[in-house]
Amino acid sequence: MFEQALPFSVVVITLLGFLLITLFLFYLVKKFKDK
């Protein structure tokens, strides 16, 4: 019922944005660990 209240494009953009943020944070953690 909650998914039907939101447009499919909004859900996809939100998931892609969350994935990009997760990958960016993982990159920062890996970069700091290499030092």
N, C-alpha and C positions, 0 to 999 in steps of 0.2 A: 504493500500500500504506500510505503514511503517512496519507493523507487518510481511509482507511477505519478507522484506529485511533482517530480523533477523531470525536465527534458533529458533525453538520453545524451545529448551533446554536453550538457552541463556536468553530468556524471563522468563522462569520459575525460573532459578537461580537468576535473577535480582529481581524478585518479592519476592522470599524466603529470599534473603538477606535484602531487604527493610523491610520485615515483622520482621525479627530477630532484626534489628536495632531499629525498632519502639517499639518492646516488651522490648528490653534492656533499652531504654530511659525511657519507662513507669515504669520499675522496679527501675531505679535510682531515678526518681521523687518520687515514692511511698516510697522508702527507706529514702530519705531526709526528707519527710513530717512526717515520723514516729518519727524522732528524736525530 
